[in-house]
């Protein structure tokens, strides 16, 4: 049995927990508590007793939960109440350990700076960061009793001491919780927990018939020279009949080739949970590159409305070139520090974006702006590459 101690009342993250259990244990259909309706945005409250159930074709797993007010014992960290997580009812101890740690990691997030978890009786009290590390350990076969250590200090960034994989898991879960809380009108609670409201392009995924939203990151607002932008669009695509219509100095619309490109902006940074995921996906970043992008304080988004299946290759290609050209003078602005590709979920330094946009000089699509390539195996003579983002252009991705 595991125990979590909390410093304050917190919500029961029903939907995020269900989502994460389904992601990691997809042979089961999960119901997280008696009040779980299956709704995508559902958050709930902890009751004195509850149960998490997972049903598979030939198995039923139950994970009982029991909430208790007051202190557990003198050796427990400071807390207001506790939650017992019973051992999952499965014959596989390794599976039970993995389920236990995953459940604990999600349940701790609403009080992540102060909650502590004891995975086994008499074991170490682990912080939320240490529990994320424990996920990897149990995945490699480490028994719960052999997981030790704790983190008592709060780093400047909640992800500062995590590996890329650990940060991805934590940030993805926090993104889900932030979205649900804000959608349910509980923005004050979310902000108090450090979960900034997700921007409109949050959750965008790679799509076969849509170009991704591109978001420039800057230390100051990026002012658009609309007359120059219109001139540059005509230069890059004379037959596209492109029009540039301002709504203000940092927002407006581009139209041409059947596409409408909405340019919006905000004088605030992207939420840390988005940037953490984006930086983890980009390859070969130095610490200085990461720090440079994290110091942005404003964003400018290019959202493209164009069904690429209906448009065809030529109009899709020319639209991508036109948007890249419109971004070119903004990317060369000294205050621009990077770009977040919302469709691919990857953050890229401004210097790399500038280098990619240079392909327009050869009348080519700046592939580095639109497409992400993952080196699956960096071993010499055994490198394999997989892409994401090519489908809107050619209808397929590449693995080689």
C-alpha positions in Angstrom: 0.0 0.0 0.0 1.2 3.5 -0.9 0.4 6.7 1.0 0.3 10.3 -0.2 0.2 13.2 2.2 -1.2 16.5 1.1 -0.7 20.0 2.5 -4.1 21.2 1.3 -7.5 20.0 -0.1 -7.0 19.2 -3.8 -9.1 18.0 -6.7 -9.3 14.4 -7.8 -7.9 14.5 -11.4 -10.3 11.9 -12.8 -9.8 12.6 -16.5 -6.0 13.1 -16.4 -5.6 9.9 -14.4 -7.9 8.0 -16.8 -6.0 9.4 -19.7 -2.6 8.4 -18.3 -3.6 4.9 -17.3 -5.1 4.4 -20.8 -1.9 5.6 -22.4 0.4 3.3 -20.4 -2.0 0.3 -19.8 -4.1 0.4 -23.0 -5.3 -3.2 -22.8 -7.6 -2.1 -19.9 -10.6 0.2 -20.0 -10.3 2.4 -17.0 -12.8 4.0 -14.6 -11.3 6.3 -12.0 -13.7 6.4 -9.1 -17.4 5.8 -8.8 -18.2 9.3 -10.2 -16.1 8.8 -13.4 -18.5 9.5 -16.3 -15.8 9.2 -19.0 -15.9 12.9 -19.7 -12.7 14.3 -21.3 -12.6 17.3 -18.9 -13.7 15.6 -15.7 -12.3 16.7 -12.3 -13.8 15.5 -9.0 -13.4 15.5 -5.3 -11.8 12.9 -3.1 -14.3 10.8 -1.0 -13.5 8.8 2.1 -13.3 5.6 0.0 -13.2 5.0 -3.7 -11.8 2.6 -6.3 -10.0 2.8 -9.6 -11.0 -0.1 -11.9 -9.4 -1.4 -15.1 -11.2 -4.0 -17.2 -9.4 -6.2 -19.8 -10.7 -9.2 -21.8 -9.5 -11.6 -19.2 -8.6 -9.4 -16.2 -10.1 -7.0 -13.7 -7.8 -4.7 -11.7 -9.0 -2.7 -8.7 -7.0 -0.1 -6.9 -8.8 1.1 -3.7 -8.4 4.6 -2.4 -9.0 5.7 1.1 -8.8 9.4 2.3 -8.0 10.3 5.9 -8.1 13.7 7.6 -5.4 14.6 10.2 -1.8 13.5 10.6 -0.5 10.0 10.0 2.5 9.8 12.3 5.2 12.0 13.8 7.8 10.9 11.2 5.5 11.8 8.2 6.2 15.1 6.4 3.9 18.1 7.4 0.4 17.5 5.9 -3.3 18.2 6.4 -4.6 14.9 5.1 -3.5 11.6 3.5 -4.7 9.2 0.8 -4.0 5.5 0.8 -3.5 3.8 -2.5 -4.1 0.1 -2.2 -2.1 -2.5 -4.1 -3.6 -3.2 -7.5 -5.4 -6.6 -7.7 -3.2 -8.3 -10.3 -1.1 -11.4 -10.2 1.8 -9.6 -11.7 3.8 -7.7 -9.0 5.7 -5.8 -11.6 2.5 -4.6 -13.3 1.1 -3.7 -9.8 4.2 -1.7 -9.0 4.0 0.2 -12.3 0.3 1.0 -11.8 0.9 2.2 -8.3 3.6 4.6 -9.2 1.7 6.0 -12.1 -1.4 6.6 -10.1 0.6 8.3 -7.3 2.4 10.5 -9.8 -0.8 11.9 -11.2 -2.6 12.2 -7.9 0.3 14.3 -6.5 0.3 16.9 -9.2 -2.4 19.3 -7.7 -0.1 19.7 -4.7 3.2 18.9 -6.4 5.4 21.2 -4.4 4.3 19.9 -1.0 2.8 16.5 -1.4 5.0 13.5 -0.5 4.5 9.8 -1.3 5.6 6.7 0.6 5.4 3.8 -1.8 5.9 1.0 0.8 5.4 1.0 4.6 8.6 2.4 6.2 10.0 3.6 2.9 11.3 7.1 2.0 8.9 10.0 1.5 9.3 10.9 -2.2 8.5 14.3 -3.8 6.6 14.6 -7.1 9.9 14.8 -9.0 11.2 11.7 -7.3 8.0 9.8 -8.1 8.4 10.7 -11.8 11.9 9.2 -11.6 10.4 6.1 -9.9 8.2 5.6 -12.9 11.3 4.9 -15.0 12.8 2.7 -12.2 9.8 0.4 -11.9 9.6 0.3 -15.7 13.1 -1.2 -15.6 12.1 -3.8 -13.0 13.1 -2.1 -9.8 10.9 -3.1 -6.9 9.0 -0.5 -4.9 10.9 -1.3 -1.7 14.2 -0.5 -3.5 13.2 3.0 -4.5 14.6 5.6 -2.2 15.5 9.2 -1.9 13.5 12.4 -1.6 13.5 15.9 -2.8 12.6 18.6 -0.3 13.7 21.8 -2.0 11.7 23.5 -4.8 13.8 24.3 -7.8 13.4 27.5 -9.8 11.7 25.5 -12.5 9.5 22.6 -11.4 11.2 20.5 -14.1 14.8 21.7 -13.5 16.1 18.5 -12.0 14.3 16.0 -14.2 15.5 14.2 -17.3 13.8 15.0 -20.6 11.6 11.9 -20.4 10.6 12.7 -16.8 9.8 16.3 -17.7 7.7 15.2 -20.6 5.5 13.0 -18.5 5.0 15.7 -15.8 4.5 18.5 -18.3 2.0 16.5 -20.4 -0.1 15.7 -17.3 0.0 19.3 -16.1 -1.1 20.5 -19.5 -4.2 18.2 -19.2 -5.0 19.4 -15.7 -4.6 23.1 -16.8 -6.9 22.6 -19.7 -9.6 20.9 -17.7 -9.6 23.4 -14.8 -9.7 26.4 -17.1 -12.5 24.8 -19.3 -14.5 24.2 -16.2 -14.3 27.8 -15.0 -11.8 27.0 -12.2 -9.1 29.3 -13.6 -8.3 30.8 -10.2 -7.6 27.4 -8.8 -5.4 26.5 -11.8 -3.4 29.8 -11.6 -2.9 29.2 -7.9 -1.4 25.8 -8.6 0.9 27.4 -11.2 -1.1 26.1 -14.2 -1.4 29.1 -16.6 -4.3 29.1 -19.0 -3.4 27.1 -22.2 -3.2 29.3 -25.3 -5.7 28.5 -28.1 -3.3 26.3 -30.0 -2.5 24.0 -27.1 -3.2 20.4 -27.8 -2.8 20.8 -31.6 -1.6 17.5 -33.1 0.0 16.5 -36.4 -2.7 16.4 -39.0 -2.7 14.9 -42.5 -4.8 17.8 -44.0 -3.7 20.8 -42.0 -0.5 22.8 -41.7 0.6 23.4 -38.1 0.3 26.6 -36.2 3.7 28.3 -35.9 4.4 30.5 -32.8 7.3 32.9 -32.7 8.7 33.5 -29.2 10.2 36.9 -28.4 11.3 39.0 -25.5 9.3 42.0 -26.8 6.2 42.2 -29.0 7.0 41.7 -32.7 5.6 44.6 -34.8 4.6 43.8 -38.3 5.4 46.0 -41.3 2.2 45.2 -43.2 3.2 47.0 -46.4 6.5 45.2 -46.5 4.8 41.9 -45.7 2.4 42.4 -48.7 5.4 43.1 -51.0 7.3 40.1 -49.8 4.2 37.8 -50.3 4.0 39.0 -53.9 7.6 38.3 -54.4 7.5 34.7 -53.1 4.2 33.8 -54.8 3.2 36.2 -57.6 0.3 34.0 -58.6 -1.1 33.5 -55.1 -3.1 36.7 -55.0 -1.9 37.2 -51.4 -3.4 40.0 -49.3 -2.2 41.3 -45.9 -4.9 42.8 -43.7 -3.8 44.3 -40.4 -6.0 44.3 -37.2 -3.2 46.1 -35.3 0.6 46.3 -35.2 1.0 42.7 -34.1 -2.1 40.9 -35.4 -4.1 40.5 -38.7 -4.7 38.2 -41.6 -3.0 36.9 -44.7 -5.2 35.5 -47.5 -4.2 33.7 -50.7 -4.3 30.3 -52.4 -7.6 29.6 -50.7 -5.9 29.9 -47.3 -6.6 32.3 -44.4 -3.7 32.8 -42.0 -4.7 34.4 -38.7 -1.9 36.2 -36.9 -2.5 36.7 -33.2 -0.2 37.7 -30.4 0.0 37.9 -26.6 2.3 39.7 -24.2 3.0 36.7 -22.0 5.2 33.6 -22.2 3.9 30.2 -23.2 3.1 28.1 -20.2 6.1 26.3 -18.8 4.4 22.9 -19.4 4.2 23.6 -23.1 7.8 24.9 -23.4 9.1 22.0 -21.4 7.6 19.5 -23.8 8.8 21.5 -26.8 12.4 21.7 -25.6 12.4 18.0 -24.8 11.5 17.1 -28.4 14.1 19.3 -30.1 17.4 17.6 -30.6 20.9 18.8 -29.8 20.0 21.9 -27.7 22.6 23.4 -25.5 21.8 24.8 -22.1 22.3 28.3 -23.4 19.8 27.6 -26.2 17.2 26.4 -23.7 17.7 29.3 -21.4 17.5 31.8 -24.3 14.1 30.4 -25.4 12.8 30.3 -21.9 13.4 34.0 -21.4 10.7 34.9 -24.0 7.9 37.1 -22.7 5.6 37.3 -25.8 4.4 35.2 -28.6 3.0 35.7 -32.2 1.0 32.8 -33.7 0.4 32.1 -37.4 -2.7 29.8 -37.6 -3.4 28.5 -41.1 -6.9 27.6 -42.3 -6.4 25.4 -45.4 -7.6 21.9 -46.1 -4.4 20.6 -47.7 -6.2 17.5 -49.2 -8.5 19.8 -51.2 -5.9 22.4 -51.9 -3.4 20.0 -53.4 0.4 20.0 -53.4 1.0 23.3 -55.2 -1.3 25.5 -53.1 -0.1 23.8 -49.9 3.6 24.3 -50.8 3.0 27.9 -51.8 1.1 28.7 -48.7 3.9 27.3 -46.5 6.4 29.4 -48.4 4.2 32.5 -48.0 3.8 32.1 -44.3 7.6 31.4 -44.0 8.2 34.7 -45.9 5.9 36.6 -43.7 7.7 35.3 -40.6 11.2 36.1 -42.0 11.5 39.7 -40.9 10.1 38.8 -37.5 12.6 36.0 -37.0 15.5 38.3 -37.8 14.3 40.7 -35.1 16.8 40.6 -32.3 14.0 40.1 -29.7 12.9 36.8 -31.4 14.4 33.9 -29.5 12.7 30.9 -31.0 9.7 29.2 -32.6 7.1 26.8 -31.2 5.6 24.5 -33.8 2.2 23.8 -32.1 1.2 20.9 -34.4 4.4 19.0 -33.8 4.9 20.2 -30.2 8.5 21.2 -30.7 10.5 24.4 -29.8 13.3 25.5 -32.1 15.9 28.3 -31.5 15.6 31.4 -33.7 18.9 30.8 -35.3 17.8 27.4 -36.6 14.6 28.9 -37.9 16.5 31.7 -39.7 18.8 29.1 -41.3 15.8 27.1 -42.5 14.0 30.2 -43.9 17.0 30.9 -46.1 15.8 28.0 -48.3 13.3 30.6 -49.7 16.2 32.1 -51.6 16.3 28.9 -53.7 12.5 28.9 -54.1 12.2 25.9 -51.7 9.9 25.3 -48.7 11.9 25.8 -45.5 11.6 22.2 -44.3 13.1 22.9 -40.9 10.2 25.2 -40.1 7.5 22.7 -40.9 8.9 19.2 -40.3 10.5 17.5 -37.4 12.9 14.6 -37.8 13.8 12.2 -35.0 17.1 10.2 -35.1 15.8 7.0 -33.7 19.3 5.4 -33.6 22.4 7.7 -33.6 24.7 4.7 -33.7 27.4 5.0 -36.4 26.3 3.2 -39.6 23.0 2.4 -38.1 21.1 5.7 -38.1 17.4 5.6 -38.7 15.2 8.7 -39.2 11.5 9.2 -38.8 9.6 12.4 -39.6 6.5 14.2 -38.5 4.8 17.0 -40.4 5.3 15.8 -44.0 1.7 14.4 -44.5 0.1 17.8 -45.4 2.7 18.2 -48.2 3.0 14.7 -49.7 0.5 12.5 -47.8 3.0 10.3 -45.8 5.8 10.4 -43.3 9.3 9.0 -43.9 11.3 6.3 -42.0 14.7 5.3 -43.2 
